[in-house]
């Protein structure tokens, strides 16, 4: 759906993005992370055709943004960090206006706007002037305008910035609903939000892409298990060290008497489900009943901080 090929962007003598290459597949949800000034907004501006790159290619559904910008932009709905709203217009009239700009067939505008108002939870404020709406409703209106014309791709720059916790949760649920039928790329400073929504995370640092991370995979190739086992500490730790692929074990405070709690790290020899099955059987066969066993994945905050620290 989206392909960047060795993209570089300069502002005068300053390099905002340097040699960026990645692809976003159909119906994938990708989060862009990075410190302030890392290049996230510039990258989105290149993907939407707002700026041209100084070098490299941006392709949307196989078409070049430089050679066929109109065709590429029809595929994209964009929410900038500040929603592009006309405060004197009502929510409904604004969406009708945007549909006309995006060349939606006149006879289809009414039904299209109704569908978007319902999806974005704007029905109850459809007749209200945008300038009088709360921050949460304005963000909803911003996402709604990005949906006009039924684009296949949504690019959202900080969609929950400045919202209270309730509004943030509502916008997050809206994005989750949208990802079923759209390819979504969005930036955020809220790591927990990205972790809940995204299947993939791209981290930028000083204009360079420093990590392309599958959010569902262990980033370092290791499996971490959290265990609660009935038994004596010496016997448990001795058996844990003989698990297949054992790399490390850390004792944790035990909440119950005659139990041992530990975090065990295994080298990945196969999928994590198989590793859990093997560990359970080995411990049970050794007369050590397992009361709790689950895989612990590295938190996205840990991934982000470790990645940024490695670049300093």
C-alpha positions, 0 to 999 in steps of 0.5 A: 500500500505504501512504499518508501524507497531511500527517501531523504528530506532537507530543509536548507542545510538541515537533514530532516529525514535520511535514507528512509525505506520501508513498506506498509502492507494492506490493512496493517496498522503502523505506529510511528514513534520518536522523540520531538524533532525525530522526523515523524511529521515530516515523514507523514507530510512526504507520505501524503504528498504535502512535501516532495522528497529531495531524494528517493521515491514515495509510492502509494498502491504502486503509483509514484507520488511524484509522477501521479500525485492526484491518483496517490492522494485519492487513496489517502485520508490525512489528519494533521496534528491540528485538525483542518476545521472551518470553525464557522461551519457545522459538522455536517456541512463541513463533511459535505464540503470535504466530500465535494473537494474529494470528488465524491459523486453528488448523489452519494454525498448524503449517504456517505456523510451519514455513514461517517457521522455514525462511525465517528460518533458525531450524530448528536453534534451534526448541526452544531458549529465546529468552533463550539465543539469540545476538543474530543469532538473536534478530533472526531471531526478531524478523523471524519474529514479524513474518511471522506471519499473512502480512502484506503489509507489513513494517516493520523498525526497525534490523533489523541494529543491534548485529550483527556483520558476518556476522550483518548479512550474513545478515539483509540476505540475509533481507530481500532474500528477503522483498522478493520477496513483501512491501512492505518499509519499514526504517530503518538507519544503515548506508548501504551496507545501504540502498543494496544493498536499497532501490529508494527512500530517504526522508531525514528531518531534524528531523521533516521529509522532506527527500528522496524519492530513487529509488535507481536514478536519478541524483539531480542529473540528470547522467550521470558516466562513468569512462573509460580511453582510449588516446591523448595527454592533449591529444587525449583532453581536446579530444575529451571536451569535444565530447561531447554534453551535456558539463558537466565533465571531471576527469583521474584518475591513469593506471595504464598508459602512453599512456592517459588516465583521466578522469571526465566529467560529461554533462547528461542528454539521454536515458538513460545507456545511450544516452549511453555508446553515443554517447560510445563511437562518437565516441571510437572514430571519432576514433581514440581506442580506449576501454579502459574505460567505465562509468557512476558513480552518486553514492554514497548516503553522498554523497546523504545528507551533501549533503542533510543539509548543505543543511538546516543 
